[in-house]
Amino acid sequence: MRKIYPFLLLSFMVMAFGVFAQDEAPIANPPACVESFDESADYFPDQATFTHAEGVEVAYFNHYKIVTVTNAFAGAEPVDYVLVQCGTPTPDDIPDAAQVIEVPVSSVAMLSTTQLPHLTLLDLLDTLVAVDSGMFIYDETVRELVADGTVAEIGGGANVNIELALDIAPDVVFAYGFNPDTDAHPLLIDSGIFTALNGEHREASPLGRAEWLKFTALFFNAEAEAEAVFAEIEARYNALIDLVAENVPEDERVLVLPNAFSPFTDAWSIPGSETYAGFFLQHAGADVVLADEVTDATDSVLFDFEVIYDAGLDADVWFLNAFGVFTEDDLLALDERFADFAAFQNGRVYNNVGRVNEAGGTDYFEGGVTAPDVILADFIAILYPELLPDHELVYWVPIR
């Protein structure tokens, strides 16, 4: 009988696969530069689709992708980014004023804490070289990287340190926009630094904000990983919505006072039903005070204190969203009248300060952006503890 030695068989298989791999289209997005360009090959078999985020689009071509951020800030014009597979030619027919970059990138700067979880979830934290400031970052690993100098602080807004940014030379700076006159991105772009605007804060839907992790993934050719991570987040979030819908009748919903108030004025705001906070409350089965006044509102609606006092005095639960309020004394120091509310008297006042660093940086607006399922679980466990008896509160906790 003829013998086939294992190592010879293995060598033959490796050589055969090598020839096959050159003749066939890529089976995954390239993790590095390609060595031999084939204009007929589809270099991006793994593609991202945005089903919840409304402010970003991506169009795929054989060896490049055009990413469009349509709503980076109020009044912003759409901006295009052309992501060209490294080792392939730059296309001729690209949008005017578009920034062009080779992908996958290997180093990035993040100017918003909300963007940092993208790198953690995609196992790409080793590409981080700079942040705005480490002061308000909650993630302990990132804070340690800043503390030991591995990750630099380049500032933000009009005070961004362009000289330091140029010296560090990240492949891309992920920024955000509110006002071009005071934002960092115009200064960075004028200095020749590729800068991508993340518009997640413009999304009303919690899943829409979380889905922006796919935007970051586009620059790393990590679409497959991002799609898998987001699919799990989406599934958990939707399962919680279904749990409430199946178990909480409309006429048995808990009355909730949600607000952000100012210690400097008597103006209180109730989130509109079509806002980030409003969607969480809807999906958690809350009966919001003054609901008729905020239905279909895409922003918070302002009310005088007297209106809130009358409408919310008997609310079962009070969700604060107030910086630096950890105790009942903290709350009463702002206004002693808060002691009149039933929620205060019954110990059912909650604030989103479950995860806060010593400088006041809160993970609610960092890791929470890509964990809407955990935030929603907090809301449900507070309002209907029998539905999630084993859930331990993470972001929303009772004031002491």
C-alpha positions as CSV (number, residue, x, y, z in Angstrom):
1,M,0.0,0.0,0.0
2,R,1.3,3.4,-0.9
3,K,2.2,5.6,2.1
4,I,1.3,9.3,2.3
5,Y,3.4,11.1,4.9
6,P,1.4,13.6,7.0
7,F,3.9,16.5,6.6
8,L,3.9,16.1,2.8
9,L,0.1,16.0,2.7
10,L,0.0,19.2,4.8
11,S,2.5,20.9,2.6
12,F,0.5,20.0,-0.5
13,M,-2.7,21.3,1.1
14,V,-1.1,24.6,2.1
15,M,0.3,25.1,-1.4
16,A,-3.1,24.2,-3.0
17,F,-5.0,26.6,-0.7
18,G,-2.5,29.4,-1.6
19,V,-3.2,29.0,-5.3
20,F,-6.9,28.8,-4.6
21,A,-6.9,31.9,-2.4
22,Q,-5.2,33.9,-5.1
23,D,-7.8,32.9,-7.7
24,E,-10.9,33.4,-5.5
25,A,-12.5,36.6,-4.1
26,P,-11.6,37.4,-0.5
27,I,-13.7,35.5,2.0
28,A,-13.4,38.3,4.7
29,N,-12.5,41.9,4.7
30,P,-8.7,42.3,4.5
31,P,-7.1,42.9,7.9
32,A,-4.1,44.6,6.2
33,C,-2.9,45.9,2.9
34,V,-3.4,43.6,-0.1
35,E,-0.2,42.7,-2.0
36,S,-1.6,42.2,-5.5
37,F,-4.6,44.3,-6.6
38,D,-7.3,42.5,-8.6
39,E,-9.8,45.0,-10.0
40,S,-12.4,42.3,-10.4
41,A,-12.2,41.2,-6.8
42,D,-14.7,42.2,-4.1
43,Y,-12.5,43.2,-1.2
44,F,-15.4,43.8,1.2
45,P,-17.6,40.6,1.4
46,D,-18.5,41.6,5.0
47,Q,-20.7,44.7,4.8
48,A,-22.3,46.8,7.4
49,T,-26.0,47.8,7.2
50,F,-27.6,50.5,9.3
51,T,-31.1,49.7,10.3
52,H,-31.6,52.0,13.3
53,A,-29.1,54.8,12.9
54,E,-30.4,57.5,10.6
55,G,-27.4,59.8,10.3
56,V,-25.0,57.5,8.5
57,E,-24.9,55.6,5.3
58,V,-22.3,53.4,3.5
59,A,-22.0,52.4,-0.1
60,Y,-19.7,49.6,-1.1
61,F,-17.6,49.3,-4.2
62,N,-15.1,46.6,-5.1
63,H,-12.1,48.1,-3.4
64,Y,-13.4,51.2,-1.6
65,K,-16.4,52.3,0.4
66,I,-18.0,55.8,0.7
67,V,-19.3,56.6,4.1
68,T,-21.7,59.6,4.4
69,V,-22.6,61.2,7.7
70,T,-25.8,63.0,7.0
71,N,-26.6,64.8,10.2
72,A,-23.4,65.4,12.3
73,F,-24.9,68.4,14.0
74,A,-27.8,70.9,13.7
75,G,-27.6,72.5,10.2
76,A,-24.7,70.4,9.0
77,E,-24.3,69.4,5.4
78,P,-23.7,65.7,4.6
79,V,-20.0,64.8,4.7
80,D,-18.3,62.0,2.8
81,Y,-15.4,59.8,3.7
82,V,-13.8,57.6,1.0
83,L,-12.3,54.5,2.6
84,V,-9.9,52.8,0.1
85,Q,-8.6,49.3,0.7
86,C,-4.8,49.6,1.4
87,G,-2.8,48.3,-1.6
88,T,-5.4,49.3,-4.1
89,P,-5.7,52.5,-6.2
90,T,-7.6,55.6,-5.2
91,P,-10.7,55.8,-7.3
92,D,-11.2,58.8,-9.7
93,D,-14.9,59.4,-9.2
94,I,-15.1,60.4,-5.6
95,P,-17.3,63.1,-4.1
96,D,-16.0,66.6,-4.1
97,A,-14.5,67.7,-0.7
98,A,-14.5,64.1,0.5
99,Q,-11.7,63.0,2.8
100,V,-9.8,60.0,1.5
101,I,-8.1,57.4,3.8
102,E,-6.6,53.9,3.4
103,V,-8.2,51.2,5.4
104,P,-7.8,49.3,7.7
105,V,-6.4,52.1,9.9
106,S,-4.0,51.2,12.7
107,S,-4.1,54.2,15.1
108,V,-7.0,56.5,16.2
109,A,-7.8,59.4,18.5
110,M,-11.2,59.6,20.1
111,L,-12.5,63.0,21.2
112,S,-15.7,61.7,22.9
113,T,-16.0,59.2,25.7
114,T,-19.0,57.7,24.0
115,Q,-16.7,56.4,21.2
116,L,-14.3,54.5,23.4
117,P,-16.6,51.5,24.0
118,H,-16.5,50.9,20.2
119,L,-12.9,50.0,20.5
120,T,-13.4,47.8,23.5
121,L,-16.3,45.9,22.0
122,L,-14.4,45.3,18.7
123,D,-11.2,44.3,20.5
124,L,-9.3,47.3,19.0
125,L,-8.3,49.3,22.1
126,D,-4.7,48.8,21.3
127,T,-5.2,51.2,18.3
128,L,-6.1,54.1,20.6
129,V,-3.3,56.7,20.8
130,A,-5.1,59.9,21.9
131,V,-8.2,61.2,23.7
132,D,-9.6,64.6,24.4
133,S,-9.0,64.4,28.2
134,G,-8.7,61.5,30.6
135,M,-10.5,63.3,33.4
136,F,-14.1,62.3,32.6
137,I,-13.4,58.8,31.2
138,Y,-14.9,56.1,33.2
139,D,-13.2,53.1,31.6
140,E,-10.4,52.1,34.0
141,T,-8.3,50.5,31.3
142,V,-8.3,53.7,29.2
143,R,-7.6,55.8,32.3
144,E,-4.6,53.7,33.0
145,L,-3.4,54.1,29.4
146,V,-3.7,57.9,29.8
147,A,-2.0,57.9,33.2
148,D,1.1,56.0,31.9
149,G,1.4,58.1,28.8
150,T,0.5,55.4,26.3
151,V,-2.5,57.4,25.3
152,A,-2.1,61.2,24.9
153,E,-4.5,64.0,25.8
154,I,-4.9,66.4,22.9
155,G,-7.8,68.5,24.2
156,G,-11.0,69.3,22.3
157,G,-13.0,72.0,20.9
158,A,-11.2,75.2,19.9
159,N,-8.5,74.3,22.4
160,V,-7.4,71.1,20.6
161,N,-3.7,70.8,20.6
162,I,-2.9,70.7,16.8
163,E,0.8,70.5,17.3
164,L,0.5,67.4,19.5
165,A,-2.0,65.8,17.2
166,L,0.4,66.3,14.3
167,D,3.2,64.8,16.3
168,I,1.2,61.7,17.3
169,A,-0.2,61.4,13.8
170,P,-3.2,59.1,14.3
171,D,-4.6,57.7,11.1
172,V,-7.9,59.1,12.0
173,V,-9.4,61.4,14.7
174,F,-13.0,60.6,15.5
175,A,-14.6,63.9,16.5
176,Y,-18.1,65.3,17.0
177,G,-19.8,68.5,16.1
178,F,-22.0,71.1,17.7
179,N,-20.8,74.4,16.4
180,P,-18.1,74.7,13.7
181,D,-16.9,78.0,15.2
182,T,-15.9,76.2,18.5
183,D,-15.5,72.6,17.4
184,A,-12.2,70.8,17.0
185,H,-12.9,69.2,13.6
186,P,-12.4,72.3,11.3
187,L,-9.0,72.9,12.9
188,L,-7.9,69.3,12.6
189,I,-9.0,69.1,9.0
190,D,-7.3,72.4,8.1
191,S,-4.1,70.9,9.5
192,G,-4.3,67.9,7.2
193,I,-5.4,65.4,9.8
194,F,-8.1,63.0,8.7
195,T,-11.1,63.7,10.9
196,A,-14.3,61.7,10.9
197,L,-17.4,63.2,12.5
198,N,-19.4,60.9,14.7
199,G,-23.1,61.9,14.8
200,E,-24.4,59.4,17.3
201,H,-25.7,62.1,19.7
202,R,-28.1,63.2,17.0
203,E,-29.9,59.8,17.1
204,A,-33.1,59.6,19.1
205,S,-33.3,55.9,19.2
206,P,-31.2,54.1,21.8
207,L,-30.4,51.3,19.3
208,G,-29.6,54.0,16.7
209,R,-26.9,55.4,19.0
210,A,-25.5,52.0,19.8
211,E,-25.4,51.1,16.1
212,W,-22.7,53.8,15.5
213,L,-20.2,51.2,16.6
214,K,-20.5,50.0,13.0
215,F,-19.3,53.4,11.8
216,T,-16.1,53.0,13.7
217,A,-15.8,49.4,12.5
218,L,-15.8,50.6,8.8
219,F,-12.4,52.1,9.3
220,F,-10.9,48.9,10.5
221,N,-12.6,46.6,8.0
222,A,-14.3,45.1,11.1
223,E,-17.8,45.0,9.7
224,A,-18.3,41.3,10.6
225,E,-17.4,41.8,14.2
226,A,-19.5,44.9,14.6
227,E,-22.6,43.3,13.0
228,A,-22.2,40.3,15.4
229,V,-21.8,42.5,18.5
230,F,-24.7,44.8,17.6
231,A,-27.0,41.9,16.7
232,E,-26.6,40.6,20.3
233,I,-27.4,44.1,21.7
234,E,-30.4,44.5,19.5
235,A,-31.8,41.0,20.4
236,R,-31.5,41.7,24.1
237,Y,-33.1,45.1,23.8
238,N,-36.0,43.9,21.7
239,A,-36.6,40.9,24.1
240,L,-37.0,43.4,26.9
241,I,-39.5,45.5,24.9
242,D,-41.5,42.3,24.3
243,L,-41.3,41.4,28.0
244,V,-43.0,44.6,29.0
245,A,-45.5,44.6,26.1
246,E,-46.6,41.1,27.1
247,N,-46.9,41.7,30.9
248,V,-47.8,45.3,31.6
249,P,-51.3,46.4,30.6
250,E,-51.7,50.1,29.6
251,D,-54.0,50.8,32.6
252,E,-51.4,49.4,35.1
253,R,-48.4,51.4,34.0
254,V,-46.4,53.1,36.8
255,L,-46.6,56.9,36.9
256,V,-43.2,58.3,36.4
257,L,-41.7,61.8,36.8
258,P,-38.7,62.1,34.5
259,N,-36.8,65.4,34.4
260,A,-33.7,67.4,34.1
261,F,-34.0,70.5,36.2
262,S,-31.8,73.5,36.7
263,P,-30.9,74.8,40.2
264,F,-30.6,78.2,38.7
265,T,-34.1,78.6,37.3
266,D,-37.6,77.3,37.9
267,A,-37.7,75.7,34.4
268,W,-38.1,71.9,34.4
269,S,-37.9,69.7,31.3
270,I,-39.8,66.6,30.4
271,P,-38.2,64.5,27.6
272,G,-40.4,64.3,24.5
273,S,-41.7,60.9,23.5
274,E,-39.5,60.9,20.4
275,T,-36.2,61.6,22.3
276,Y,-33.5,59.3,23.6
277,A,-34.8,59.3,27.2
278,G,-38.4,59.2,25.9
279,F,-37.9,56.0,24.0
280,F,-36.4,54.3,27.1
281,L,-39.4,55.3,29.1
282,Q,-41.9,54.1,26.5
283,H,-40.1,50.8,26.1
284,A,-40.0,50.3,29.8
285,G,-43.7,50.8,30.1
286,A,-43.7,54.1,32.0
287,D,-46.7,56.3,32.3
288,V,-45.0,59.7,32.0
289,V,-46.5,62.7,33.8
290,L,-47.7,65.4,31.3
291,A,-47.5,62.7,28.6
292,D,-50.1,64.5,26.5
293,E,-47.9,67.6,26.4
294,V,-44.8,65.7,25.2
295,T,-46.3,63.2,22.8
296,D,-44.4,63.3,19.4
297,A,-42.0,65.9,20.7
298,T,-38.5,65.4,19.4
299,D,-36.9,67.5,22.2
300,S,-37.5,68.1,25.9
301,V,-40.4,70.4,26.7
302,L,-40.0,73.1,29.4
303,F,-42.5,73.6,32.2
304,D,-42.7,76.0,35.2
305,F,-42.1,74.3,38.5
306,E,-45.7,74.9,39.6
307,V,-46.9,72.8,36.6
308,I,-44.5,70.0,37.5
309,Y,-45.4,70.2,41.1
310,D,-49.1,69.7,40.4
311,A,-48.6,66.9,37.8
312,G,-45.7,65.0,39.4
313,L,-46.5,65.3,43.1
314,D,-48.0,61.8,43.3
315,A,-45.8,60.1,40.8
316,D,-44.6,56.7,41.9
317,V,-41.1,57.0,40.7
318,W,-38.8,59.9,40.0
319,F,-35.9,59.6,37.5
320,L,-33.6,62.6,38.0
321,N,-30.7,62.8,35.5
322,A,-29.0,65.3,37.8
323,F,-25.2,65.8,38.0
324,G,-23.7,65.3,41.4
325,V,-26.9,64.2,43.2
326,F,-26.1,61.0,45.2
327,T,-28.1,61.5,48.4
328,E,-31.4,62.9,49.6
329,D,-29.5,65.8,51.2
330,D,-27.9,66.6,47.8
331,L,-31.4,66.8,46.3
332,L,-33.0,68.9,49.0
333,A,-30.0,71.3,48.9
334,L,-31.2,72.2,45.5
335,D,-34.8,72.8,46.6
336,E,-36.5,71.8,49.8
337,R,-39.9,71.5,48.1
338,F,-38.6,68.3,46.5
339,A,-39.4,66.6,49.9
340,D,-43.1,67.0,49.1
341,F,-43.0,64.5,46.2
342,A,-44.4,61.1,46.9
343,A,-41.5,59.4,45.2
344,F,-39.1,61.2,47.6
345,Q,-41.2,60.2,50.6
346,N,-41.3,56.6,49.5
347,G,-37.6,56.3,48.7
348,R,-38.2,55.8,44.9
349,V,-36.0,58.6,43.5
350,Y,-33.3,57.4,41.1
351,N,-30.4,59.0,39.4
352,N,-28.1,57.7,36.6
353,V,-25.0,57.8,38.8
354,G,-24.4,54.1,39.4
355,R,-21.1,54.2,37.6
356,V,-19.2,57.5,38.2
357,N,-15.5,58.3,38.5
358,E,-14.0,60.7,41.1
359,A,-14.2,63.6,38.7
360,G,-17.9,63.1,38.0
361,G,-17.5,61.3,34.6
362,T,-20.4,58.9,34.3
363,D,-20.4,55.6,32.4
364,Y,-24.1,56.2,31.6
365,F,-23.0,58.5,28.8
366,E,-20.0,56.3,27.9
367,G,-20.4,52.6,28.1
368,G,-24.2,53.1,28.4
369,V,-24.4,54.3,24.9
370,T,-23.5,50.9,23.5
371,A,-25.4,49.1,26.3
372,P,-29.0,50.3,25.8
373,D,-30.2,46.9,26.8
374,V,-28.7,47.3,30.2
375,I,-30.1,50.8,30.7
376,L,-33.6,49.5,29.6
377,A,-33.2,46.6,32.1
378,D,-32.5,49.1,34.8
379,F,-35.7,51.0,34.0
380,I,-37.8,47.9,33.9
381,A,-36.4,46.4,37.1
382,I,-37.2,49.7,38.9
383,L,-40.7,50.0,37.6
384,Y,-41.7,46.3,37.5
385,P,-39.2,44.4,39.7
386,E,-41.2,41.2,39.3
387,L,-40.3,41.1,35.6
388,L,-36.6,41.1,36.2
389,P,-36.1,39.7,39.7
390,D,-32.5,38.8,39.3
391,H,-31.4,42.1,37.7
392,E,-28.9,44.2,39.6
393,L,-29.0,47.9,38.9
394,V,-26.1,49.2,36.9
395,Y,-26.7,52.8,35.8
396,W,-29.9,54.0,37.5
397,V,-29.6,53.7,41.3
398,P,-31.7,55.0,44.2
399,I,-30.3,58.2,45.9
400,R,-29.3,57.4,49.5
